[in-house]
Amino acid sequence: MAQPAASRTHVFISAENGLHAFGASADALLRVFPWVGGGISPPAIGPSGHVYAIASNILFVFRPPQ
């Protein structure tokens, strides 16, 4: 249900079971950060590249992708 967040190098999609990280072309799943209760709020990418996402009313912060 949530909109994806995209940078020049990655696309992030919040799903119920986890935050899915894809390459920029969104054709290859690179990693899934598992959680429960996500997929409602879109992820956000901060100015330093950190990815912010909410699941089960908890704010998760992920380091910038390498």
CHARMM internal coordinates of N, CA and C (Angstrom, degrees):
IC EDIT
DIST 1 N 1 CA 1.4378
DIST 1 CA 1 C 1.5233
ANGL 1 N 1 CA 1 C 112.48
DIST 1 C 2 N 1.3243
ANGL 1 CA 1 C 2 N 117.44
DIHE 1 N 1 CA 1 C 2 N -30.18
DIST 2 N 2 CA 1.4658
ANGL 1 C 2 N 2 CA 120.69
DIHE 1 CA 1 C 2 N 2 CA -175.90
DIST 2 CA 2 C 1.5250
ANGL 2 N 2 CA 2 C 111.09
DIHE 1 C 2 N 2 CA 2 C -81.76
DIST 2 C 3 N 1.3107
ANGL 2 CA 2 C 3 N 116.09
DIHE 2 N 2 CA 2 C 3 N 150.78
DIST 3 N 3 CA 1.4620
ANGL 2 C 3 N 3 CA 122.49
DIHE 2 CA 2 C 3 N 3 CA 176.44
DIST 3 CA 3 C 1.5274
ANGL 3 N 3 CA 3 C 109.35
DIHE 2 C 3 N 3 CA 3 C -74.08
DIST 3 C 4 N 1.3255
ANGL 3 CA 3 C 4 N 118.24
DIHE 3 N 3 CA 3 C 4 N 149.34
DIST 4 N 4 CA 1.4659
ANGL 3 C 4 N 4 CA 120.69
DIHE 3 CA 3 C 4 N 4 CA 176.70
DIST 4 CA 4 C 1.5312
ANGL 4 N 4 CA 4 C 111.15
DIHE 3 C 4 N 4 CA 4 C -77.18
DIST 4 C 5 N 1.3162
ANGL 4 CA 4 C 5 N 115.25
DIHE 4 N 4 CA 4 C 5 N 164.02
DIST 5 N 5 CA 1.4638
ANGL 4 C 5 N 5 CA 122.09
DIHE 4 CA 4 C 5 N 5 CA 171.93
DIST 5 CA 5 C 1.5255
ANGL 5 N 5 CA 5 C 106.17
DIHE 4 C 5 N 5 CA 5 C -117.12
DIST 5 C 6 N 1.3291
ANGL 5 CA 5 C 6 N 116.97
DIHE 5 N 5 CA 5 C 6 N 136.85
DIST 6 N 6 CA 1.4610
ANGL 5 C 6 N 6 CA 120.19
DIHE 5 CA 5 C 6 N 6 CA -176.39
DIST 6 CA 6 C 1.5171
ANGL 6 N 6 CA 6 C 111.14
DIHE 5 C 6 N 6 CA 6 C -130.04
DIST 6 C 7 N 1.3291
ANGL 6 CA 6 C 7 N 114.90
DIHE 6 N 6 CA 6 C 7 N 140.87
DIST 7 N 7 CA 1.4610
ANGL 6 C 7 N 7 CA 122.15
DIHE 6 CA 6 C 7 N 7 CA 171.75
DIST 7 CA 7 C 1.5243
ANGL 7 N 7 CA 7 C 106.62
DIHE 6 C 7 N 7 CA 7 C -116.01
DIST 7 C 8 N 1.3080
ANGL 7 CA 7 C 8 N 117.30
DIHE 7 N 7 CA 7 C 8 N -172.44
DIST 8 N 8 CA 1.4667
ANGL 7 C 8 N 8 CA 120.06
DIHE 7 CA 7 C 8 N 8 CA 177.59
DIST 8 CA 8 C 1.5174
ANGL 8 N 8 CA 8 C 112.37
DIHE 7 C 8 N 8 CA 8 C -68.17
DIST 8 C 9 N 1.3374
ANGL 8 CA 8 C 9 N 116.86
DIHE 8 N 8 CA 8 C 9 N -23.04
DIST 9 N 9 CA 1.4587
ANGL 8 C 9 N 9 CA 120.05
DIHE 8 CA 8 C 9 N 9 CA -173.71
DIST 9 CA 9 C 1.5265
ANGL 9 N 9 CA 9 C 115.00
DIHE 8 C 9 N 9 CA 9 C -117.57
DIST 9 C 10 N 1.3452
ANGL 9 CA 9 C 10 N 118.19
DIHE 9 N 9 CA 9 C 10 N -15.05
DIST 10 N 10 CA 1.4608
ANGL 9 C 10 N 10 CA 120.76
DIHE 9 CA 9 C 10 N 10 CA -174.43
DIST 10 CA 10 C 1.5231
ANGL 10 N 10 CA 10 C 111.94
DIHE 9 C 10 N 10 CA 10 C -144.45
DIST 10 C 11 N 1.3370
ANGL 10 CA 10 C 11 N 114.54
DIHE 10 N 10 CA 10 C 11 N 157.63
DIST 11 N 11 CA 1.4607
ANGL 10 C 11 N 11 CA 122.69
DIHE 10 CA 10 C 11 N 11 CA 171.80
DIST 11 CA 11 C 1.5261
ANGL 11 N 11 CA 11 C 106.43
DIHE 10 C 11 N 11 CA 11 C -125.78
DIST 11 C 12 N 1.3417
ANGL 11 CA 11 C 12 N 116.90
DIHE 11 N 11 CA 11 C 12 N 132.45
DIST 12 N 12 CA 1.4557
ANGL 11 C 12 N 12 CA 122.48
DIHE 11 CA 11 C 12 N 12 CA -178.88
DIST 12 CA 12 C 1.5140
ANGL 12 N 12 CA 12 C 109.28
DIHE 11 C 12 N 12 CA 12 C -118.09
DIST 12 C 13 N 1.3337
ANGL 12 CA 12 C 13 N 115.19
DIHE 12 N 12 CA 12 C 13 N 131.74
DIST 13 N 13 CA 1.4602
ANGL 12 C 13 N 13 CA 121.04
DIHE 12 CA 12 C 13 N 13 CA -179.17
DIST 13 CA 13 C 1.5230
ANGL 13 N 13 CA 13 C 108.21
DIHE 12 C 13 N 13 CA 13 C -126.87
DIST 13 C 14 N 1.3268
ANGL 13 CA 13 C 14 N 115.80
DIHE 13 N 13 CA 13 C 14 N 126.25
DIST 14 N 14 CA 1.4538
ANGL 13 C 14 N 14 CA 122.04
DIHE 13 CA 13 C 14 N 14 CA 176.99
DIST 14 CA 14 C 1.5198
ANGL 14 N 14 CA 14 C 108.80
DIHE 13 C 14 N 14 CA 14 C -86.93
DIST 14 C 15 N 1.3240
ANGL 14 CA 14 C 15 N 116.32
DIHE 14 N 14 CA 14 C 15 N 121.07
DIST 15 N 15 CA 1.4606
ANGL 14 C 15 N 15 CA 122.13
DIHE 14 CA 14 C 15 N 15 CA 177.20
DIST 15 CA 15 C 1.5214
ANGL 15 N 15 CA 15 C 108.50
DIHE 14 C 15 N 15 CA 15 C -121.61
DIST 15 C 16 N 1.3069
ANGL 15 CA 15 C 16 N 116.72
DIHE 15 N 15 CA 15 C 16 N 168.33
DIST 16 N 16 CA 1.4600
ANGL 15 C 16 N 16 CA 120.12
DIHE 15 CA 15 C 16 N 16 CA -178.27
DIST 16 CA 16 C 1.5170
ANGL 16 N 16 CA 16 C 112.12
DIHE 15 C 16 N 16 CA 16 C -58.87
DIST 16 C 17 N 1.3285
ANGL 16 CA 16 C 17 N 116.85
DIHE 16 N 16 CA 16 C 17 N -36.87
DIST 17 N 17 CA 1.4667
ANGL 16 C 17 N 17 CA 120.98
DIHE 16 CA 16 C 17 N 17 CA -175.12
DIST 17 CA 17 C 1.5267
ANGL 17 N 17 CA 17 C 114.70
DIHE 16 C 17 N 17 CA 17 C -94.49
DIST 17 C 18 N 1.3483
ANGL 17 CA 17 C 18 N 118.92
DIHE 17 N 17 CA 17 C 18 N -6.16
DIST 18 N 18 CA 1.4590
ANGL 17 C 18 N 18 CA 119.35
DIHE 17 CA 17 C 18 N 18 CA 179.55
DIST 18 CA 18 C 1.5155
ANGL 18 N 18 CA 18 C 113.18
DIHE 17 C 18 N 18 CA 18 C 167.14
DIST 18 C 19 N 1.3198
ANGL 18 CA 18 C 19 N 115.05
DIHE 18 N 18 CA 18 C 19 N 170.24
DIST 19 N 19 CA 1.4546
ANGL 18 C 19 N 19 CA 122.12
DIHE 18 CA 18 C 19 N 19 CA 173.75
DIST 19 CA 19 C 1.5191
ANGL 19 N 19 CA 19 C 107.16
DIHE 18 C 19 N 19 CA 19 C -91.22
DIST 19 C 20 N 1.3260
ANGL 19 CA 19 C 20 N 116.54
DIHE 19 N 19 CA 19 C 20 N 120.92
DIST 20 N 20 CA 1.4561
ANGL 19 C 20 N 20 CA 122.06
DIHE 19 CA 19 C 20 N 20 CA -176.56
DIST 20 CA 20 C 1.5233
ANGL 20 N 20 CA 20 C 108.77
DIHE 19 C 20 N 20 CA 20 C -100.54
DIST 20 C 21 N 1.3287
ANGL 20 CA 20 C 21 N 116.27
DIHE 20 N 20 CA 20 C 21 N 128.14
DIST 21 N 21 CA 1.4688
ANGL 20 C 21 N 21 CA 122.58
DIHE 20 CA 20 C 21 N 21 CA 179.47
DIST 21 CA 21 C 1.5245
ANGL 21 N 21 CA 21 C 108.85
DIHE 20 C 21 N 21 CA 21 C -110.10
DIST 21 C 22 N 1.3378
ANGL 21 CA 21 C 22 N 115.23
DIHE 21 N 21 CA 21 C 22 N 125.37
DIST 22 N 22 CA 1.4525
ANGL 21 C 22 N 22 CA 122.56
DIHE 21 CA 21 C 22 N 22 CA 179.67
DIST 22 CA 22 C 1.5247
ANGL 22 N 22 CA 22 C 109.15
DIHE 21 C 22 N 22 CA 22 C -117.59
DIST 22 C 23 N 1.3352
ANGL 22 CA 22 C 23 N 116.57
DIHE 22 N 22 CA 22 C 23 N 161.66
DIST 23 N 23 CA 1.4535
ANGL 22 C 23 N 23 CA 121.08
DIHE 22 CA 22 C 23 N 23 CA 170.64
DIST 23 CA 23 C 1.5227
ANGL 23 N 23 CA 23 C 109.02
DIHE 22 C 23 N 23 CA 23 C -67.76
DIST 23 C 24 N 1.3086
ANGL 23 CA 23 C 24 N 117.44
DIHE 23 N 23 CA 23 C 24 N 170.13
DIST 24 N 24 CA 1.4726
ANGL 23 C 24 N 24 CA 122.43
DIHE 23 CA 23 C 24 N 24 CA -175.27
DIST 24 CA 24 C 1.5216
ANGL 24 N 24 CA 24 C 113.26
DIHE 23 C 24 N 24 CA 24 C -56.80
DIST 24 C 25 N 1.3201
ANGL 24 CA 24 C 25 N 118.20
DIHE 24 N 24 CA 24 C 25 N -32.96
DIST 25 N 25 CA 1.4616
ANGL 24 C 25 N 25 CA 120.25
DIHE 24 CA 24 C 25 N 25 CA 179.92
DIST 25 CA 25 C 1.5285
ANGL 25 N 25 CA 25 C 111.58
DIHE 24 C 25 N 25 CA 25 C -82.47
DIST 25 C 26 N 1.3267
ANGL 25 CA 25 C 26 N 117.37
DIHE 25 N 25 CA 25 C 26 N -4.55
DIST 26 N 26 CA 1.4678
ANGL 25 C 26 N 26 CA 125.05
DIHE 25 CA 25 C 26 N 26 CA 177.98
DIST 26 CA 26 C 1.5300
ANGL 26 N 26 CA 26 C 112.73
DIHE 25 C 26 N 26 CA 26 C 60.01
DIST 26 C 27 N 1.3197
ANGL 26 CA 26 C 27 N 117.64
DIHE 26 N 26 CA 26 C 27 N 24.11
DIST 27 N 27 CA 1.4579
ANGL 26 C 27 N 27 CA 119.79
DIHE 26 CA 26 C 27 N 27 CA 179.33
DIST 27 CA 27 C 1.5312
ANGL 27 N 27 CA 27 C 113.07
DIHE 26 C 27 N 27 CA 27 C -100.74
DIST 27 C 28 N 1.3293
ANGL 27 CA 27 C 28 N 117.85
DIHE 27 N 27 CA 27 C 28 N -11.11
DIST 28 N 28 CA 1.4593
ANGL 27 C 28 N 28 CA 120.80
DIHE 27 CA 27 C 28 N 28 CA -178.94
DIST 28 CA 28 C 1.5257
ANGL 28 N 28 CA 28 C 110.38
DIHE 27 C 28 N 28 CA 28 C -131.53
DIST 28 C 29 N 1.3212
ANGL 28 CA 28 C 29 N 116.32
DIHE 28 N 28 CA 28 C 29 N 120.75
DIST 29 N 29 CA 1.4588
ANGL 28 C 29 N 29 CA 121.13
DIHE 28 CA 28 C 29 N 29 CA 175.72
DIST 29 CA 29 C 1.5243
ANGL 29 N 29 CA 29 C 108.25
DIHE 28 C 29 N 29 CA 29 C -72.24
DIST 29 C 30 N 1.3209
ANGL 29 CA 29 C 30 N 116.59
DIHE 29 N 29 CA 29 C 30 N 122.28
DIST 30 N 30 CA 1.4635
ANGL 29 C 30 N 30 CA 121.09
DIHE 29 CA 29 C 30 N 30 CA -177.66
DIST 30 CA 30 C 1.5176
ANGL 30 N 30 CA 30 C 112.39
DIHE 29 C 30 N 30 CA 30 C -93.72
DIST 30 C 31 N 1.3523
ANGL 30 CA 30 C 31 N 115.65
DIHE 30 N 30 CA 30 C 31 N -38.40
DIST 31 N 31 CA 1.4609
ANGL 30 C 31 N 31 CA 118.92
DIHE 30 CA 30 C 31 N 31 CA -175.54
DIST 31 CA 31 C 1.5133
ANGL 31 N 31 CA 31 C 109.70
DIHE 30 C 31 N 31 CA 31 C -164.75
DIST 31 C 32 N 1.3355
ANGL 31 CA 31 C 32 N 115.95
DIHE 31 N 31 CA 31 C 32 N 151.20
DIST 32 N 32 CA 1.4552
ANGL 31 C 32 N 32 CA 122.44
DIHE 31 CA 31 C 32 N 32 CA 173.01
DIST 32 CA 32 C 1.5213
ANGL 32 N 32 CA 32 C 107.62
DIHE 31 C 32 N 32 CA 32 C -123.64
DIST 32 C 33 N 1.3181
ANGL 32 CA 32 C 33 N 116.32
DIHE 32 N 32 CA 32 C 33 N 127.29
DIST 33 N 33 CA 1.4529
ANGL 32 C 33 N 33 CA 121.96
DIHE 32 CA 32 C 33 N 33 CA 175.04
DIST 33 CA 33 C 1.5311
ANGL 33 N 33 CA 33 C 106.08
DIHE 32 C 33 N 33 CA 33 C -98.69
DIST 33 C 34 N 1.3374
ANGL 33 CA 33 C 34 N 118.49
DIHE 33 N 33 CA 33 C 34 N 103.77
DIST 34 N 34 CA 1.4623
ANGL 33 C 34 N 34 CA 120.52
DIHE 33 CA 33 C 34 N 34 CA -171.82
DIST 34 CA 34 C 1.5334
ANGL 34 N 34 CA 34 C 113.38
DIHE 33 C 34 N 34 CA 34 C -69.41
DIST 34 C 35 N 1.3398
ANGL 34 CA 34 C 35 N 114.13
DIHE 34 N 34 CA 34 C 35 N 144.98
DIST 35 N 35 CA 1.4563
ANGL 34 C 35 N 35 CA 122.74
DIHE 34 CA 34 C 35 N 35 CA 172.98
DIST 35 CA 35 C 1.5165
ANGL 35 N 35 CA 35 C 108.09
DIHE 34 C 35 N 35 CA 35 C -161.38
DIST 35 C 36 N 1.3314
ANGL 35 CA 35 C 36 N 116.42
DIHE 35 N 35 CA 35 C 36 N -179.39
DIST 36 N 36 CA 1.4541
ANGL 35 C 36 N 36 CA 122.58
DIHE 35 CA 35 C 36 N 36 CA 177.83
DIST 36 CA 36 C 1.5202
ANGL 36 N 36 CA 36 C 108.01
DIHE 35 C 36 N 36 CA 36 C -126.45
DIST 36 C 37 N 1.3131
ANGL 36 CA 36 C 37 N 117.41
DIHE 36 N 36 CA 36 C 37 N 139.96
DIST 37 N 37 CA 1.4572
ANGL 36 C 37 N 37 CA 121.26
DIHE 36 CA 36 C 37 N 37 CA 173.89
DIST 37 CA 37 C 1.5104
ANGL 37 N 37 CA 37 C 115.65
DIHE 36 C 37 N 37 CA 37 C 83.50
DIST 37 C 38 N 1.3127
ANGL 37 CA 37 C 38 N 118.75
DIHE 37 N 37 CA 37 C 38 N 22.38
DIST 38 N 38 CA 1.4597
ANGL 37 C 38 N 38 CA 121.36
DIHE 37 CA 37 C 38 N 38 CA 178.16
DIST 38 CA 38 C 1.5090
ANGL 38 N 38 CA 38 C 111.46
DIHE 37 C 38 N 38 CA 38 C -94.94
DIST 38 C 39 N 1.3226
ANGL 38 CA 38 C 39 N 115.89
DIHE 38 N 38 CA 38 C 39 N -168.93
DIST 39 N 39 CA 1.4427
ANGL 38 C 39 N 39 CA 121.19
DIHE 38 CA 38 C 39 N 39 CA 175.25
DIST 39 CA 39 C 1.5070
ANGL 39 N 39 CA 39 C 115.85
DIHE 38 C 39 N 39 CA 39 C 93.40
DIST 39 C 40 N 1.3215
ANGL 39 CA 39 C 40 N 117.76
DIHE 39 N 39 CA 39 C 40 N -2.28
DIST 40 N 40 CA 1.4656
ANGL 39 C 40 N 40 CA 120.39
DIHE 39 CA 39 C 40 N 40 CA -178.93
DIST 40 CA 40 C 1.5207
ANGL 40 N 40 CA 40 C 111.21
DIHE 39 C 40 N 40 CA 40 C -96.55
DIST 40 C 41 N 1.3243
ANGL 40 CA 40 C 41 N 116.79
DIHE 40 N 40 CA 40 C 41 N -43.12
DIST 41 N 41 CA 1.4686
ANGL 40 C 41 N 41 CA 121.76
DIHE 40 CA 40 C 41 N 41 CA -179.26
DIST 41 CA 41 C 1.5234
ANGL 41 N 41 CA 41 C 110.26
DIHE 40 C 41 N 41 CA 41 C -101.36
DIST 41 C 42 N 1.3325
ANGL 41 CA 41 C 42 N 117.69
DIHE 41 N 41 CA 41 C 42 N 139.27
DIST 42 N 42 CA 1.4666
ANGL 41 C 42 N 42 CA 119.43
DIHE 41 CA 41 C 42 N 42 CA 179.26
DIST 42 CA 42 C 1.5293
ANGL 42 N 42 CA 42 C 111.32
DIHE 41 C 42 N 42 CA 42 C -72.94
DIST 42 C 43 N 1.3252
ANGL 42 CA 42 C 43 N 117.99
DIHE 42 N 42 CA 42 C 43 N 148.07
DIST 43 N 43 CA 1.4584
ANGL 42 C 43 N 43 CA 120.30
DIHE 42 CA 42 C 43 N 43 CA 173.61
DIST 43 CA 43 C 1.5238
ANGL 43 N 43 CA 43 C 109.81
DIHE 42 C 43 N 43 CA 43 C -71.21
DIST 43 C 44 N 1.3168
ANGL 43 CA 43 C 44 N 116.09
DIHE 43 N 43 CA 43 C 44 N 162.53
DIST 44 N 44 CA 1.4655
ANGL 43 C 44 N 44 CA 121.87
DIHE 43 CA 43 C 44 N 44 CA 177.10
DIST 44 CA 44 C 1.5197
ANGL 44 N 44 CA 44 C 108.50
DIHE 43 C 44 N 44 CA 44 C -133.55
DIST 44 C 45 N 1.3250
ANGL 44 CA 44 C 45 N 115.96
DIHE 44 N 44 CA 44 C 45 N 146.52
DIST 45 N 45 CA 1.4590
ANGL 44 C 45 N 45 CA 121.71
DIHE 44 CA 44 C 45 N 45 CA 178.05
DIST 45 CA 45 C 1.5118
ANGL 45 N 45 CA 45 C 107.55
DIHE 44 C 45 N 45 CA 45 C -110.37
DIST 45 C 46 N 1.3420
ANGL 45 CA 45 C 46 N 116.67
DIHE 45 N 45 CA 45 C 46 N 121.97
DIST 46 N 46 CA 1.4574
ANGL 45 C 46 N 46 CA 121.97
DIHE 45 CA 45 C 46 N 46 CA -179.51
DIST 46 CA 46 C 1.5129
ANGL 46 N 46 CA 46 C 112.01
DIHE 45 C 46 N 46 CA 46 C -79.56
DIST 46 C 47 N 1.3478
ANGL 46 CA 46 C 47 N 117.24
DIHE 46 N 46 CA 46 C 47 N 172.21
DIST 47 N 47 CA 1.4554
ANGL 46 C 47 N 47 CA 121.96
DIHE 46 CA 46 C 47 N 47 CA -176.62
DIST 47 CA 47 C 1.5327
ANGL 47 N 47 CA 47 C 113.84
DIHE 46 C 47 N 47 CA 47 C -62.83
DIST 47 C 48 N 1.3305
ANGL 47 CA 47 C 48 N 117.38
DIHE 47 N 47 CA 47 C 48 N -24.99
DIST 48 N 48 CA 1.4661
ANGL 47 C 48 N 48 CA 119.85
DIHE 47 CA 47 C 48 N 48 CA 178.98
DIST 48 CA 48 C 1.5219
ANGL 48 N 48 CA 48 C 112.08
DIHE 47 C 48 N 48 CA 48 C -93.94
DIST 48 C 49 N 1.3580
ANGL 48 CA 48 C 49 N 117.47
DIHE 48 N 48 CA 48 C 49 N 3.28
DIST 49 N 49 CA 1.4495
ANGL 48 C 49 N 49 CA 121.25
DIHE 48 CA 48 C 49 N 49 CA 177.05
DIST 49 CA 49 C 1.5131
ANGL 49 N 49 CA 49 C 115.16
DIHE 48 C 49 N 49 CA 49 C 97.44
DIST 49 C 50 N 1.3449
ANGL 49 CA 49 C 50 N 118.08
DIHE 49 N 49 CA 49 C 50 N -7.57
DIST 50 N 50 CA 1.4572
ANGL 49 C 50 N 50 CA 120.14
DIHE 49 CA 49 C 50 N 50 CA 177.32
DIST 50 CA 50 C 1.5254
ANGL 50 N 50 CA 50 C 109.45
DIHE 49 C 50 N 50 CA 50 C -64.99
DIST 50 C 51 N 1.3350
ANGL 50 CA 50 C 51 N 116.05
DIHE 50 N 50 CA 50 C 51 N 145.31
DIST 51 N 51 CA 1.4582
ANGL 50 C 51 N 51 CA 121.70
DIHE 50 CA 50 C 51 N 51 CA 179.45
DIST 51 CA 51 C 1.5238
ANGL 51 N 51 CA 51 C 107.54
DIHE 50 C 51 N 51 CA 51 C -106.30
DIST 51 C 52 N 1.3281
ANGL 51 CA 51 C 52 N 116.29
DIHE 51 N 51 CA 51 C 52 N 129.01
DIST 52 N 52 CA 1.4556
ANGL 51 C 52 N 52 CA 123.53
DIHE 51 CA 51 C 52 N 52 CA -179.00
DIST 52 CA 52 C 1.5242
ANGL 52 N 52 CA 52 C 108.11
DIHE 51 C 52 N 52 CA 52 C -112.74
DIST 52 C 53 N 1.3359
ANGL 52 CA 52 C 53 N 116.29
DIHE 52 N 52 CA 52 C 53 N 131.52
DIST 53 N 53 CA 1.4580
ANGL 52 C 53 N 53 CA 120.43
DIHE 52 CA 52 C 53 N 53 CA -179.19
DIST 53 CA 53 C 1.5246
ANGL 53 N 53 CA 53 C 109.19
DIHE 52 C 53 N 53 CA 53 C -148.97
DIST 53 C 54 N 1.3274
ANGL 53 CA 53 C 54 N 115.80
DIHE 53 N 53 CA 53 C 54 N 152.43
DIST 54 N 54 CA 1.4649
ANGL 53 C 54 N 54 CA 121.62
DIHE 53 CA 53 C 54 N 54 CA -177.86
DIST 54 CA 54 C 1.5226
ANGL 54 N 54 CA 54 C 109.54
DIHE 53 C 54 N 54 CA 54 C -118.53
DIST 54 C 55 N 1.3335
ANGL 54 CA 54 C 55 N 115.34
DIHE 54 N 54 CA 54 C 55 N 134.97
DIST 55 N 55 CA 1.4643
ANGL 54 C 55 N 55 CA 122.63
DIHE 54 CA 54 C 55 N 55 CA 172.84
DIST 55 CA 55 C 1.5218
ANGL 55 N 55 CA 55 C 107.44
DIHE 54 C 55 N 55 CA 55 C -145.49
DIST 55 C 56 N 1.3138
ANGL 55 CA 55 C 56 N 117.33
DIHE 55 N 55 CA 55 C 56 N 134.65
DIST 56 N 56 CA 1.4745
ANGL 55 C 56 N 56 CA 122.48
DIHE 55 CA 55 C 56 N 56 CA -179.98
DIST 56 CA 56 C 1.5232
ANGL 56 N 56 CA 56 C 111.66
DIHE 55 C 56 N 56 CA 56 C 52.94
DIST 56 C 57 N 1.3367
ANGL 56 CA 56 C 57 N 116.48
DIHE 56 N 56 CA 56 C 57 N 39.55
DIST 57 N 57 CA 1.4696
ANGL 56 C 57 N 57 CA 123.00
DIHE 56 CA 56 C 57 N 57 CA 179.23
DIST 57 CA 57 C 1.5258
ANGL 57 N 57 CA 57 C 113.63
DIHE 56 C 57 N 57 CA 57 C 62.20
DIST 57 C 58 N 1.3172
ANGL 57 CA 57 C 58 N 117.43
DIHE 57 N 57 CA 57 C 58 N 24.98
DIST 58 N 58 CA 1.4678
ANGL 57 C 58 N 58 CA 123.45
DIHE 57 CA 57 C 58 N 58 CA 177.36
DIST 58 CA 58 C 1.5206
ANGL 58 N 58 CA 58 C 107.73
DIHE 57 C 58 N 58 CA 58 C -118.38
DIST 58 C 59 N 1.3320
ANGL 58 CA 58 C 59 N 116.64
DIHE 58 N 58 CA 58 C 59 N 131.56
DIST 59 N 59 CA 1.4568
ANGL 58 C 59 N 59 CA 121.14
DIHE 58 CA 58 C 59 N 59 CA 176.49
DIST 59 CA 59 C 1.5254
ANGL 59 N 59 CA 59 C 109.25
DIHE 58 C 59 N 59 CA 59 C -86.77
DIST 59 C 60 N 1.3133
ANGL 59 CA 59 C 60 N 115.76
DIHE 59 N 59 CA 59 C 60 N 122.87
DIST 60 N 60 CA 1.4553
ANGL 59 C 60 N 60 CA 122.40
DIHE 59 CA 59 C 60 N 60 CA 176.15
DIST 60 CA 60 C 1.5195
ANGL 60 N 60 CA 60 C 108.88
DIHE 59 C 60 N 60 CA 60 C -104.52
DIST 60 C 61 N 1.3306
ANGL 60 CA 60 C 61 N 116.32
DIHE 60 N 60 CA 60 C 61 N 139.86
DIST 61 N 61 CA 1.4637
ANGL 60 C 61 N 61 CA 121.83
DIHE 60 CA 60 C 61 N 61 CA 177.22
DIST 61 CA 61 C 1.5234
ANGL 61 N 61 CA 61 C 107.18
DIHE 60 C 61 N 61 CA 61 C -124.24
DIST 61 C 62 N 1.3364
ANGL 61 CA 61 C 62 N 115.52
DIHE 61 N 61 CA 61 C 62 N 124.40
DIST 62 N 62 CA 1.4594
ANGL 61 C 62 N 62 CA 121.18
DIHE 61 CA 61 C 62 N 62 CA -178.90
DIST 62 CA 62 C 1.5208
ANGL 62 N 62 CA 62 C 109.30
DIHE 61 C 62 N 62 CA 62 C -113.22
DIST 62 C 63 N 1.3059
ANGL 62 CA 62 C 63 N 115.90
DIHE 62 N 62 CA 62 C 63 N 140.24
DIST 63 N 63 CA 1.4785
ANGL 62 C 63 N 63 CA 121.03
DIHE 62 CA 62 C 63 N 63 CA 177.67
DIST 63 CA 63 C 1.5212
ANGL 63 N 63 CA 63 C 110.30
DIHE 62 C 63 N 63 CA 63 C -61.77
DIST 63 C 64 N 1.3242
ANGL 63 CA 63 C 64 N 116.01
DIHE 63 N 63 CA 63 C 64 N 155.35
DIST 64 N 64 CA 1.4702
ANGL 63 C 64 N 64 CA 118.57
DIHE 63 CA 63 C 64 N 64 CA 177.12
DIST 64 CA 64 C 1.5256
ANGL 64 N 64 CA 64 C 110.22
DIHE 63 C 64 N 64 CA 64 C -59.03
DIST 64 C 65 N 1.3318
ANGL 64 CA 64 C 65 N 117.87
DIHE 64 N 64 CA 64 C 65 N 140.40
DIST 65 N 65 CA 1.4608
ANGL 64 C 65 N 65 CA 120.47
DIHE 64 CA 64 C 65 N 65 CA 178.08
DIST 65 CA 65 C 1.5162
ANGL 65 N 65 CA 65 C 111.29
DIHE 64 C 65 N 65 CA 65 C -63.20
DIST 65 C 66 N 1.3044
ANGL 65 CA 65 C 66 N 115.31
DIHE 65 N 65 CA 65 C 66 N 150.02
DIST 66 N 66 CA 1.4732
ANGL 65 C 66 N 66 CA 121.32
DIHE 65 CA 65 C 66 N 66 CA 178.60
DIST 66 CA 66 C 1.4922
ANGL 66 N 66 CA 66 C 110.27
DIHE 65 C 66 N 66 CA 66 C -86.21
END
COOR INIT
IC SEED 1 N 1 CA 1 C
IC BUILD
